[in-house]
Amino acid sequence: RVTLLVHRWPEEEPEGFNRLSYQGQTYWATKHKGFGLATWKSPDDKLVITVVTDKNKDGALEIAHAMRKEIDAQVRSNNVALLASTILQD
């Protein structure tokens, strides 16, 4: 199982994540409650893409890296747009 999230980049680096270099790319990754998370900045540095999977942190990095190549290429070619929205609850 893989979930892909797109959200705004926080003002500061995310807490609780390890900053890692994986095959020449920078990621922020962690494992939390049985899920591996791997995050990277979009090509325009405005948004963050996060992969959440039931694999460990290394498995999440592997999946994220494979997906990043395709997603970043599509964003750079203007074939897709990344959108982020916020849902506020009382």
Summary of the structure (lengths in Angstrom):
residues: 90
radius of gyration: 12.9
end to end distance: 30.5
largest distance: 42.2
contacts: 232
relative contact order: 0.22
helix: 22%
strand: 38%
